[in-house]
Amino acid sequence: SIRVGMNETRVAGDVRWLTWRLARVTGIIGALGMAAAWLLAIILTRPIRELVDLARRVQEGDYRARARVIARDEIGQVTTAFNAMAESLGRKEILRQELMRKVIGAAEEERRRVARELHDQTGQALTSLIAGLGALDAAGVPAHLRDRTLELRRLAEQTLGDVHDLSLRLR
């Protein structure tokens, strides 16, 4: 038979030392794991945060905003699609602005044309009508028609003034 003698105090000290060492190693490994997880979270979320910021810029009208394509993974594909979308929106916005300028120009030209026609054609017709009613009145119209020709002449003069004002506002 073999008898091994062990001191209880020494065994308890060794157990405490091993427990302390194990706790330290576990703490260091845990801290390294948390640091690695934090670093990976930053690395993985940076492209997504960048895309969110660029999406806001595009929403505000900055169609030149482009994201860097870092990898060819899913996020890289989303980034490439985002860049293509921003470029397409920029081209469409330039086209929309150009078309708006043309529409506004055409509307202004049409207003000028209508104003000219009102002034020239309608104004001349009303002036001729006023002159004709004046000539009719000067020719010695019977009294019962004189009041009616004066009323028609005033109405034609008022209409001529309204047409003149309208043509000025259209110009």
ZINORHU-V459952 format. One record per helix or strand of 2 or more residues. SS is the DSSP state (H for helix, E for strand). FROM is the first residue (numbers start at 0). LEN is the number of residues. Records with the same first field share a line. If there is no record, write none. Layout:
SS = FROM-LEN, FROM-LEN
This chain:
H = 7-52, 73-65, 142-28
